Amino acid sequence: MGPEASSEYFNINGSIQSANTSLYLNVGSDSTSYKTLTFGTAASTSAWALEGDTIITAQGSTWGRREYLTCADLTLM
């Protein structure tokens, strides 16, 4: 993810771990239909899967089969 010169590499095996920083990508427990994605030192999400070249949460997971879109923090007006 990101520009090639500063891109991240990830290991995906149920959890997603950055090969650069060793941090794990986790899904937040928000009560909204959209969920926050955060990096942490421990893997609290073990439902990540690959579908072709798309990263999803698996069908049988708490979140069901979902694709995730990330964006920069936004201030809503």
N, C-alpha and C positions, 0 to 999 in steps of 0.2 A: 504494500500500500504506500502511496506517496510517490514523489519524484524518484526516478531511478537512482540518482546519486545519494539519496538519503533514505531509500526504501527499507521497509521491514521485511523480514522473512519469518514465516510461521510454521510451527509443527502442529498438524491437525490430527488428533486421534481421540475423539470424544470431547477433549478440551482443546482450546487453541492457546498455544504458548509462543510468545515471541522468541525467535532464535537469537535476536539481538540483545534483548533486555531480560529475558526469562520471565517476564510478566505474563499473566493469563488474561484472556478476554472473557468477561462475564456479563450475563444478562441481568439487569436490575429487577427488583421485585415490585416495580411500579404497578398501581392498580389501573392504570390507563391502558388503552389498546396499543400504545407505543411504549417501548421499553428503553431505558437507558442502557448503554453499553459502557463498561468501565474496565480498566486494566487493574489487576491486583496481584499480590504476591502469592495468592492461593487460587486454585481453580474451584469456583463454586458452581460453574456450569459445565456439565459433562455430557451435554446433548448435542454438541456440534457435529455436523456431518457434511459431506460433500455430495452434491448432485451435479454431475458434470463438472463445470468450473465455478459453480455457485455454492457459497457457504450457506447452510441452512441449520435450523434446529430440527432434529429428527421427528418424524411422525408421532412416535409414542412418547415424546417428552412432555413435560409440564406445559410447554408453550405450543405444542403441536408442530407441524411442519410449517416453518416460517422462513422467509428471506429477510435479511436485514439491510437497511440503507443507513449509512452514516453520513452525518453532516457536521459542520462546525457549529459551535454554540451560537444560538441566535437570541436576540432580544426582541420579544414580541411587543408590538405597539398597539 
